[in-house]
Amino acid sequence: MNTARDLAIVALDLAQDHRVEQGELSLALAAAEVFDLLDAGALTLAEDRIAPNAQAPTGDRLLDEAATALIRQEPYESVEDWLWRRGRGLSAAYVEDLEQTGTMSRSRGFRLPLRAARTVPGDPAARQRAEQRWTSREPLLAALGAAAGIGTESAAPGPGEGPADTDALTDDTSSAVLAALGNAVMELEAVRQRRAIEDAAFDNVWRGF
């Protein structure tokens, strides 16, 4: 199971009619990589610190890249610091990798930002796996999708489907990673708001001349 790739497929294909900001998605993908590397045994979590284990290939290029990028000196790195460092440009990296591996193909007119993305599934099995997790409201993918901004109307349960049981993610590890992701997303939005206020104030100054 590769949660980061499934999240990228959801954002690029299944939720393509929904506005997806690159920043939020990049942070959510970095968090998803933490869960994938935990499953692969490449790291452990000591409270909010990422402690790397002996590195072993995961068979996934981006996950192997993430494992290589882990800080291996104590006191190690906090989850939130990892999200900011690893998340920089990560959504674009997943777009490129999904295309290069043939998992997704770019349709005419496809460009970043992601809200303008239109993709064509190139690997039906990969898309089917991601779609099954998404439509079944699998708690982890739903929580990451919500943080990326695709857990609202685009992720609304269909007929016969129940709501996402994100309350099931109550273990300490899941709670720590998702809490760090929530903090990072809020900080990103705060930065955007500050910049918008500063830009508006600058515009007002120029109007006075």
N, C-alpha and C positions, 0 to 999 in steps of 0.2 A: 504494500500500500504506500503510495506516494501522495501525501496530503498536499504538498506544495504544488505539484503538477495538477492535481485535481482542482485545486483552488484557481489556478491560472486558467484552466479550461472553462471552469464555471464563469469566471469574469469575462473571458474573451468570446465565449460561444453561447453558453446557456443564458447568461444575463446580459447579452450584448445590447439590448434595448434600454438598459439602465445605465445611468451615468456612473462611471467608475473612475475615481481619481487615482492617478499613478502613485501618489505619495502613500495614501492609505493602503492600496494594494501591495506596494513594495514592503511596507511594514508587516502586513499580514502574511506575506510570503516568507519573510524572514522568520516570523514566529512559527509558521508551518514547518520550515526547515528544522527548527529546534525539535519539534515533535518527531519528524522523520529521523533525525540523527539520534534521538533517544531510542526510537524503535530499532535502529541499526546498531545500537550499543556504542556509538561513537562519542557519546558524552553522557554525563550525569548532571543532575542539578542539585547543588547544595544551597538550600534556601533560594536566594535570587542570583546565585553565581553559577556560571557554566563551567563545569570541570571536564576537560576532554579526556577520553580514554585512548588507548592505543588505536591508532588510525588503521582502518581496514577499508578497502574499496567497497562502495555501496552498489556499484554498477550504474550509477546515475552521475552524469558529468557535473551538474550544478551542485548536487549534494556532496560529491567528493570535493568540489571547490570550497564549499562551505566548511566541511570538516577540516580542510587544510588551513582555512582562515582562522580557526579557533585559537584564541590566546592560550598559551600553554605554560605561562608563568603565574604563580600565585601573586596576588589574591584572585586571579582570573578576572573574568569580565562579567558584569551584571547582564541580565537578560535584556534590560532596556538599552544599555549601551550597545549590545550586539544588534538589536533591532535597528538602531540608527546607523551603525557602521555597515552592517551587511545589507541593510535595506536600500542603501543608496543606489538608485537605478535598477533595482532588482526586477521590477515588473517588465522593463524593456528587455532584460536578459532572458526572462522566461518566454517572452514573445518570440525572440530570436531563436531560442533553443527549441521551442515547440515546432517552429517552422523548419529548422534544420534537420530535426529528427523525423519530420513528416507527420508528427502528431496533429498539427494544425497547418492549414495552408492559407495564404493571404489572398483574399478576394480583391477584385479591382477596387481601387479607391481606399484600401485599408491604410490607415496612417495612425500613429499615435497623435494626440492623446487617446487613451483607451475608450473614452466615451464615444469616439468616432469609429471604433474598431468594428470591422465586419470580417469574420473568419469563416472558413469552410473546414469541417472536420476531415482530417486526413487519415486518422486512425480510429475507425469506429469502435474498436474495443476499448480504447482509452477514454473516448467520449462517453461510452455507455457506462463505464465504471464510475466516472465522475458524476454523470447524470443520476445514476442509481443512489449514490451517496447523498447528492444534493436533494433529490425529490423525496428521499426517505427521511430527510431531516436528521441525518447523522450528526450527533451533537458537536463533534469537533469541527467538522467542515462548516456547519451552520454558524458556529461561534466566530470562526475566522472570517467567513463571508460577511457576517454582520459588521465586524470591525472594519472590513474593507469597504463597507457601504453597499453591499449587495445582499444584505440579509433582510431587506424590507419587502417592498411589493414584488420585486423580482424573485424573491424566495418564498412568497406566500404559499402555504400548503394548498394543493389542489384537492379535487374530490377524493374522499377516502383517505387523505393524508392528515396526520396530526401535526401539531406545532413542534418545533425543534425542542428537544429536551436538553437545553444547554445547562440546566441545573444539575444534570448528571455528571458534569465535569467538576467534581468537588474534591478530587485528590489534590494534594499539595502542589504537585508538579504542574498540573493543568492550571490550577488557580494562579500560580506564580507567573507562568508564561502569559496567560490571558490578561492578568492584571497589568503586567508590564506593557502589553500591546495596547490595552485601553488607555494607559497613561501616555504612551507615545502618540497615539491618534489624537488625544485631546491636546497635547502640546503642539502637534502639527497644525491643528485648527486654530489654536491661539496665535501661533506665528502668522498664519494667513490673515487673521483678523487684525493683528498689529500692523502688518504691512498694508492692508487695505486702508486703515485709519491714517497711516503715515502718507500714503499716496494721495488720499483725499485732502489732507492738510496741505501737501505740497501743491496740489492743483489749486487750492483756494488762495495760496500765497501768490501764485502766478496770475490769477485772475485780478489781483489787486494792483497789478502793474499795467 
